[in-house]
Amino acid sequence: MSAKEYRLDAEGIRKTIRAIAKTDGENRMSDRHVKKYYQNHNPFLWITRSGIDHRADSLLSFLNTVEKSGLSPVHFRRSQIERDMRRIRQLSVGQDEVSDINAVYARLEYNLTKAYLKYVSGQYFGFVNPNQLYNKLCVKDSDSLHVTYFHLYDVAMKHPSQEFISKCINKIRHDSVDVFLRDVQPVSKLYQRLCTRLKEPSLTSSQRMAVLCNIERCRWRLDDYPEDHKKHIVVNIPSYTLYAVDKDSVMTMKVGCGTNNTKTPLLTSRIHRMDINPVWIVPQSIAKGIVYKHGYLRKEHMYILDKKEGKLDVEYASYDKIMSGQQHIVQEGGAGNSLGRIIFRFPNNHAVYLHDTSSPWLFSREHRAVSHGCVRVQKPFELAVFLLGKKDEDVIEKIRYSMTADVNNYDENDGVDKSQIDRDKLIHHLDVSPEVPLFITYYTLYPDVAGNLVEYKDVYGYDKALYNELKEYVGDIQ
């Protein structure tokens, strides 16, 4: 080891690492942390005077499997790492800038750390941030100075932090890298099934893209998962299907979701209340087109709600007041109401809900992107019964009665057609206790009730947008 070509120079290695970092044009979060680590003169992580630490072999064993989940080894500089590890172990070094032992050590140290942080961050949190992707996808409004976007992704999830990076570094220094690399693998049950699908040789390029995009969705580390709850509801937009799960029992129904211009946001919440025969406050986007159609408004059982004067006849509607929020067009609850006979409410930032519909014919259509963002459900009564914590037959009968009673001809204040209504059976509001978790998701490959993976159309174009960001990590699918 006293031979010149094998002599190690720690400071020379550090200087070379800093030069490599300076010319490294990649600037992802993990790349910035790598550069910062070596700029601060921190200890080497993978190399010693005796050669390469065994932890590097653990990392390389995982890098040798990245193709199984659709990742490109080029992104992790795997070939360069393999060549340099072989050079060190075979002492196949020389005097030129490429094969000089200190240059090899420096390149290996830098590339191992770079690959390691990219891999663990990507596998644990995902390689694409859905908040940045989806919430800057569709322009809501713009002018010469500002652009605002529709908020389409509102799911609580974890993101890499300085604390996580420090933990990753400490795992190399003081812990088992092999165990940690296993711990950062995605927790979704769907992940392994999709990785298996990726092996199928008959996949077309479009099918492969769909698999890769759904694998990436499985990497996102959410704060809450459907599998964490024995009773929950999942709405998957591409399949236009609602899955109501209670332990081993699954009830499915068709749904209608937002149009491409008024997309249903992806979110996680909890259903806490049911309102039967709800009124519908017509959105401004619709109200401005019908404000002076008095005959239509009366036919649809609508009235004007003025902030100062209260309930008014439709002839008192004012376009300016409606657009400024001083007035609203309101549709009475009951048969023919656009929300149907029941609405299922849950906290969210988008004023969207699950609800019945006055247009049940839509469920005969294959493409059901029809709403202004809410989710219309095919079996509202069955869903109401599912949500009940205690299946009280008296309560169930009252829900059934309230959803069919002719409430348009009944007024609690003056008792119109009182003889036709059994007041004791009417329910207007019902709390859901315990609250039922709701997950509105977007998977273009998703298991059906029998457990078979089914491919669905990319109705909002999210796969295409996701792949444009993901292809840096997975390479060309052609």
C-alpha positions in Angstrom: 0.0 0.0 0.0 3.1 2.3 0.1 3.1 2.2 -3.7 2.3 5.6 -5.2 -0.7 4.4 -7.2 -2.4 3.0 -4.1 -1.6 5.8 -1.7 -4.8 7.5 -0.3 -5.0 11.2 0.3 -8.1 12.0 2.4 -7.9 15.8 1.7 -7.4 15.1 -2.0 -10.5 12.9 -1.9 -12.5 15.6 -0.2 -11.4 18.2 -2.8 -12.4 15.9 -5.6 -15.8 15.2 -4.0 -16.4 19.0 -3.8 -15.4 19.3 -7.5 -17.9 16.5 -8.4 -20.6 18.2 -6.4 -20.0 21.5 -8.1 -20.4 20.1 -11.5 -23.4 17.9 -10.6 -26.3 19.6 -12.4 -29.0 17.6 -10.7 -30.8 19.7 -8.1 -33.5 17.5 -6.5 -34.0 17.6 -2.7 -31.8 14.6 -2.1 -29.1 16.0 -4.4 -29.0 19.2 -2.4 -28.6 17.3 0.8 -25.7 15.3 -0.6 -23.9 18.4 -1.8 -24.5 20.1 1.6 -23.2 17.1 3.5 -19.8 17.1 1.7 -19.4 20.8 1.6 -19.6 20.8 5.4 -16.5 18.5 5.7 -18.5 15.6 7.2 -16.9 12.2 7.6 -16.8 9.7 4.7 -19.8 7.3 4.8 -18.8 4.3 2.6 -15.0 4.3 2.1 -12.2 3.5 4.5 -8.4 3.0 4.2 -9.2 -0.7 4.0 -11.5 -0.3 1.0 -15.3 -0.2 0.7 -17.5 -0.7 3.8 -19.8 -3.7 3.6 -22.8 -1.4 3.8 -22.1 -0.4 0.2 -22.8 -4.0 -0.8 -26.1 -3.8 1.0 -27.1 -0.7 -1.0 -25.9 -2.2 -4.3 -28.0 -5.3 -3.7 -31.1 -3.1 -3.5 -30.0 -1.0 -6.5 -29.8 -4.3 -8.5 -33.6 -4.7 -8.0 -34.8 -1.3 -9.0 -36.0 -2.5 -12.4 -38.6 -4.7 -10.6 -40.5 -1.6 -9.6 -39.9 0.1 -13.0 -37.0 2.4 -12.0 -34.1 3.0 -14.2 -30.6 2.0 -12.9 -29.1 4.9 -14.9 -30.8 7.4 -12.5 -28.9 5.9 -9.6 -25.6 5.7 -11.5 -25.5 2.0 -10.8 -23.1 1.0 -13.5 -20.5 3.6 -12.4 -20.8 2.4 -8.8 -20.3 -1.2 -9.9 -17.3 -0.3 -12.0 -15.6 1.7 -9.2 -16.3 -0.9 -6.5 -14.7 -3.5 -8.8 -11.7 -1.2 -9.4 -11.1 -0.7 -5.7 -11.4 -4.4 -4.8 -9.2 -5.5 -7.7 -6.8 -2.6 -7.2 -7.4 -1.9 -10.9 -6.3 1.7 -10.6 -3.9 3.9 -12.5 -2.6 7.5 -12.9 -5.2 9.1 -15.1 -8.1 11.2 -13.8 -10.6 8.4 -14.3 -8.7 5.5 -12.7 -6.6 7.4 -10.1 -7.4 5.7 -6.8 -8.3 8.9 -5.0 -10.6 9.9 -7.9 -12.2 6.5 -7.8 -12.7 6.7 -4.0 -14.1 10.2 -4.3 -16.5 9.3 -7.1 -17.6 6.2 -5.3 -18.2 8.0 -2.0 -20.3 10.7 -3.7 -22.3 8.4 -6.0 -23.1 5.9 -3.2 -24.5 8.7 -1.0 -26.4 10.2 -3.9 -27.9 6.9 -4.9 -28.7 6.0 -1.3 -30.6 9.2 -0.5 -32.4 9.1 -3.9 -33.5 5.5 -3.3 -34.6 5.8 0.3 -36.4 9.1 -0.2 -38.1 7.9 -3.4 -39.2 4.5 -2.0 -40.4 6.0 1.3 -42.2 9.2 0.0 -42.4 8.7 -3.8 -40.3 10.2 -6.5 -43.0 12.8 -7.6 -44.7 15.1 -5.1 -48.5 14.9 -5.9 -49.1 18.3 -4.1 -46.8 20.1 -6.5 -48.1 18.0 -9.5 -51.9 18.1 -9.2 -52.2 21.5 -7.5 -50.4 23.2 -10.4 -52.1 21.2 -13.2 -55.3 23.1 -14.0 -55.4 26.9 -14.3 -58.3 28.5 -12.5 -57.5 32.1 -13.3 -54.6 34.2 -14.6 -53.6 37.7 -15.5 -50.3 39.3 -16.4 -49.0 39.0 -12.8 -50.6 36.0 -11.2 -51.8 32.5 -12.0 -54.1 30.6 -9.7 -54.8 26.8 -9.9 -57.6 24.5 -8.9 -56.7 22.6 -5.7 -57.1 19.0 -6.9 -55.0 17.1 -4.3 -55.9 17.5 -0.6 -54.6 14.3 1.0 -52.6 14.5 4.2 -49.2 12.8 3.6 -45.6 12.8 4.7 -42.7 14.5 2.8 -39.0 14.2 3.3 -37.5 16.5 5.9 -34.1 17.4 7.3 -34.9 15.1 10.2 -35.4 12.2 7.8 -32.2 12.9 5.9 -30.3 13.0 9.2 -31.9 9.7 10.1 -30.8 8.2 6.8 -27.2 9.4 7.3 -27.1 8.0 10.9 -28.3 4.6 9.6 -25.1 4.4 7.5 -22.9 5.4 10.4 -24.4 3.5 13.3 -27.1 1.0 12.2 -28.0 -1.7 9.7 -28.4 -0.2 6.3 -29.9 -3.5 5.0 -32.7 -3.4 7.6 -33.4 0.3 6.9 -33.5 -0.3 3.1 -36.2 -2.9 3.8 -38.1 -0.6 6.1 -38.5 2.2 3.5 -40.3 0.0 1.0 -43.9 1.0 0.2 -46.6 -0.2 2.6 -49.5 -0.4 0.1 -50.8 -3.9 -0.6 -51.3 -2.9 -4.2 -47.6 -2.1 -4.7 -46.4 -5.7 -5.0 -49.3 -6.7 -7.3 -48.4 -3.9 -9.6 -44.7 -4.8 -9.6 -45.8 -8.3 -10.6 -47.9 -6.9 -13.4 -44.9 -5.0 -14.6 -43.1 -8.3 -15.4 -45.7 -9.3 -18.0 -43.9 -9.3 -21.4 -47.1 -8.6 -23.4 -47.6 -5.1 -21.9 -48.0 -2.3 -24.5 -46.3 1.0 -23.9 -49.5 2.6 -22.7 -50.2 -0.3 -20.3 -46.7 -0.1 -19.0 -47.1 3.6 -18.4 -50.3 3.0 -16.4 -48.5 0.4 -14.2 -45.6 2.7 -13.5 -47.9 5.6 -12.6 -49.9 3.4 -10.2 -46.8 2.0 -8.6 -45.7 5.6 -8.0 -49.1 6.4 -6.3 -48.5 3.4 -4.0 -45.2 4.9 -2.9 -46.8 8.1 -1.6 -46.6 7.9 2.2 -50.1 8.9 3.4 -51.2 9.8 6.9 -54.1 7.4 6.6 -54.9 4.3 4.6 -58.2 2.5 3.9 -56.7 -0.7 5.3 -56.2 1.0 8.6 -60.0 0.9 9.2 -62.3 -2.1 9.4 -65.2 0.1 8.1 -64.5 2.7 5.4 -65.5 4.0 2.0 -63.3 4.4 -1.1 -64.4 6.3 -4.2 -62.0 5.6 -7.1 -62.6 8.2 -9.8 -61.3 6.3 -12.9 -63.5 3.3 -12.2 -66.5 5.5 -11.3 -67.1 3.1 -8.4 -67.7 3.4 -4.6 -66.5 0.6 -2.4 -68.2 0.5 1.1 -66.1 -1.9 3.2 -67.1 -3.3 6.5 -64.6 -5.9 7.6 -64.8 -8.7 5.0 -68.0 -7.4 3.4 -67.8 -5.0 0.4 -70.8 -3.2 -1.2 -70.1 -1.5 -4.5 -72.1 1.0 -6.5 -71.6 3.2 -9.5 -70.9 6.9 -9.0 -70.8 10.0 -11.1 -67.8 12.4 -10.6 -66.8 15.9 -11.7 -66.3 16.8 -15.3 -62.9 17.5 -16.7 -63.5 21.2 -16.1 -64.8 20.7 -12.6 -62.8 17.8 -11.4 -63.6 16.0 -8.2 -60.7 16.6 -5.8 -58.7 13.8 -4.3 -59.0 13.9 -0.6 -59.3 12.0 2.7 -62.0 12.8 5.3 -64.7 11.3 7.5 -68.4 11.2 6.8 -70.1 12.7 9.9 -73.7 13.5 8.9 -76.6 12.7 6.6 -79.1 15.4 5.5 -82.3 14.1 4.0 -84.2 16.2 1.5 -81.5 18.9 1.5 -81.9 22.2 -0.2 -79.4 23.1 -3.0 -77.7 26.4 -3.1 -77.0 26.9 -6.8 -73.3 27.7 -7.5 -72.7 31.1 -9.1 -71.3 29.5 -12.2 -74.8 28.0 -12.8 -76.9 30.8 -11.2 -75.6 33.5 -13.5 -77.1 31.7 -16.5 -80.6 31.1 -15.0 -81.1 34.2 -12.8 -83.8 35.7 -15.0 -85.5 32.5 -16.2 -88.4 32.9 -13.7 -90.6 30.2 -15.2 -87.8 27.6 -15.1 -86.9 28.6 -11.5 -90.5 28.2 -10.3 -90.8 24.9 -12.1 -87.7 23.6 -10.4 -89.0 24.7 -6.9 -86.4 27.5 -6.6 -86.5 30.7 -4.6 -84.1 33.6 -3.8 -82.4 33.8 -0.5 -81.4 37.4 0.2 -78.9 38.1 3.1 -80.9 41.1 4.2 -84.5 40.3 3.3 -84.5 36.5 3.6 -86.6 34.2 1.4 -87.9 36.0 -1.8 -89.8 35.1 -4.9 -87.6 34.5 -8.0 -88.8 37.7 -9.6 -86.7 39.6 -7.0 -83.5 38.0 -8.2 -80.6 40.4 -9.1 -77.6 39.3 -11.3 -75.3 41.8 -9.5 -76.4 40.7 -6.0 -76.0 37.0 -6.9 -72.5 37.5 -8.3 -71.5 39.5 -5.2 -72.8 36.9 -2.9 -75.7 39.0 -1.4 -78.3 36.7 -2.9 -78.4 32.9 -3.7 -80.7 30.9 -5.8 -81.9 28.0 -3.6 -83.7 24.8 -4.7 -86.2 23.4 -2.2 -85.5 19.9 -0.9 -87.5 16.9 -2.1 -88.3 15.1 -5.4 -86.5 16.7 -8.3 -83.8 18.4 -6.2 -80.4 18.3 -8.0 -78.8 16.8 -4.8 -81.5 14.0 -4.7 -83.1 13.0 -1.5 -80.1 12.6 0.7 -76.6 14.1 1.0 -73.6 12.7 2.9 -71.4 15.4 4.5 -67.8 15.4 5.4 -65.3 18.1 6.2 -63.3 19.3 3.2 -62.0 22.5 1.6 -63.8 22.2 -1.6 -67.6 22.2 -0.8 -68.0 18.7 -2.3 -70.0 15.8 -0.9 -71.5 12.4 -1.8 -75.2 12.7 -2.6 -78.2 11.2 -4.4 -79.2 12.6 -7.8 -82.4 13.6 -9.6 -80.9 12.0 -12.8 -80.5 8.3 -12.1 -80.2 7.6 -15.8 -76.6 8.8 -15.7 -75.6 5.4 -14.1 -76.4 3.6 -17.3 -73.5 5.5 -19.0 -70.0 4.2 -19.1 -68.4 7.7 -18.8 -69.8 9.4 -15.8 -67.8 12.6 -15.4 -71.0 14.7 -15.1 -71.0 16.8 -11.9 -69.6 20.1 -10.7 -67.2 18.2 -8.3 -69.5 16.3 -6.0 -69.9 12.5 -6.2 -73.3 11.2 -7.1 -74.1 7.8 -5.8 -76.2 5.0 -7.4 -77.6 3.5 -4.1 -78.1 6.4 -1.7 -80.5 4.5 0.7 -78.2 1.5 0.9 -75.3 3.8 1.6 -77.3 5.5 4.4 -77.9 2.2 6.0 -74.3 1.2 5.7 -73.2 4.4 7.5 -75.4 3.7 10.5 -73.3 2.5 13.5 -76.3 0.7 14.9 -78.8 -0.9 12.5 -81.9 0.3 14.2 -84.9 -0.9 12.1 -87.0 2.1 13.2 -84.4 4.6 12.1 -83.9 2.7 8.8 -87.7 2.9 8.1 -87.7 6.6 8.9 -84.9 7.2 6.4 -86.8 5.2 3.8 -90.0 7.1 4.4 -88.2 10.5 4.4 -86.5 9.8 1.1 -89.9 9.0 -0.6 -92.3 11.4 1.2 -93.8 14.2 -1.0 -92.1 17.0 1.0 -92.5 19.5 -1.8 -96.2 19.8 -0.8 -95.5 20.0 2.9 -94.5 23.1 4.9 -93.8 22.7 8.6 -94.9 26.3 9.2 -98.4 26.3 7.7 -99.1 22.6 7.5 -99.9 22.4 3.8 -101.1 18.9 2.9 -100.4 17.7 6.4 -102.7 14.7 5.9 -100.3 13.3 3.3 -97.2 13.4 5.6 -96.5 11.5 8.7 -94.6 14.1 10.7 -93.3 11.5 13.2 -91.5 9.6 10.5 -89.7 12.5 8.9 -86.0 12.8 9.5 -84.0 15.8 8.3 -80.6 15.2 9.8 -78.8 12.2 11.1 -75.3 12.1 12.7 -73.0 9.3 11.5 -71.5 7.9 14.7 -68.9 6.7 14.7 -67.7 8.7 11.7 -66.8 6.7 8.7 -63.4 7.3 6.9 -63.7 8.4 3.3 -61.0 8.1 0.6 -61.5 9.7 -2.8 -58.7 8.2 -4.9 -57.4 8.0 -8.5 -56.1 4.6 -9.6 -56.2 3.6 -13.2 -55.3 0.0 -12.2 -57.4 -1.1 -9.2 -58.7 -4.4 -7.9 -62.4 -5.3 -8.4 -64.5 -7.0 -5.7 -63.1 -10.4 -6.8 -59.6 -9.1 -6.4 -58.7 -8.9 -10.1 -56.6 -6.0 -11.3 -58.7 -4.0 -13.8 -57.5 -1.2 -16.0 -59.6 2.0 -16.3 -59.4 5.0 -18.5 -57.3 7.9 -17.4 -60.4 10.2 -17.3 -58.6 13.3 -16.0 -55.3 12.8 -17.8 -53.5 12.3 -14.5 -51.4 9.4 -15.7 -50.0 11.4 -18.5 -49.1 14.3 -16.2 -47.6 12.0 -13.7 -45.5 10.1 -16.2 -44.1 13.4 -17.6 -42.6 13.9 -14.1 -41.8 10.3 -13.4 -40.0 9.5 -16.7 -36.8 11.0 -15.3 -36.7 8.1 -12.8 -38.1 5.3 -15.0 -36.6 6.0 -18.3 -38.3 5.7 -21.7 -41.2 3.2 -21.9 -40.9 2.8 -25.7 
